[in-house]
Amino acid sequence: MARSAATALFAAALLSVMVVAMFRWLPVPATAFMLRDPEPDRLHDWVPWSEISRHAAVAVIAAEDQKFLEHDGFDFEAIDKAMTDARRGRRLRGASTITQQVAKNLFLWSGPSWARKGLEAWFTLWIELLWPKQRILEVYLNSAEFGRGIWGIEAASRHFFRKPAARLNRPEAALLAAVLPNPRRFRVPDPSPYVRQRQDWILRQMRMLGGTGLLRQLDPVPPPAAP
């Protein structure tokens, strides 16, 4: 019995690694979160890295994970701060990296659970080992939710700004990144004062991080950026 369980566990682990490796190259048609979306008219259009404004990539790094290009999937300093705040009874802060969010969005489910966090760590580890940073950003931008039933940067750009993701400018990219913490509460059209404040903060962070030059190591010969 124990041997059969161990064999099944090994097979499941091997299969999960194979799936992660497969998505290193293949477009992701849908994520686990998209499949659970109750919206009847879900919008999602996969676009490759070459068709995504670099402003969008810098905006999500500035908003969600400023150490993205430095860490190996986990920001232990942010995790430590989140745990300290929790012990002191303060408002819980997010400590998930972009890679962890990709792992969760693609394969898992939402909600607090030690089982989910363990699986998230497992998939995060393999994504960082098997995918380059550019690919992680590409999948994240294509799978993030930007509004009710609106998944991915291309669908969001066309829905809110009537243009392809390749033509997003800095303010538009920052506004999309500003709603990421809660895209079902925060809105891109008619944004609240809080969303506008967050957009301005993201724009400042983008400048501090070096703008699209931040991605130079990912883009040896980048395409022209939108103004």
Buried (B, 14 or more C-beta within 10 A) or exposed (E): EEEEEEEEEEEEEEEBBEEBBEBEEEEBEBBBBBEEBEEEEBBBBBBEBEBBBBBBBBBBBBBBBBBBBEBEBBBEEBBEBBEEBEEEEEEEEEBBBBBBBBBBBBBBEEEEEEEBBEBBEBBBBBBBEBBEBBBBBBBBBBBBBBBBBBBBBBBBBBBBBEBBBBBBBBBBBBBBBBBBEEBEEBBBEEBEEEBEEBBBBBBEBBEEBEBBEBBEEBBEEBEEBBE
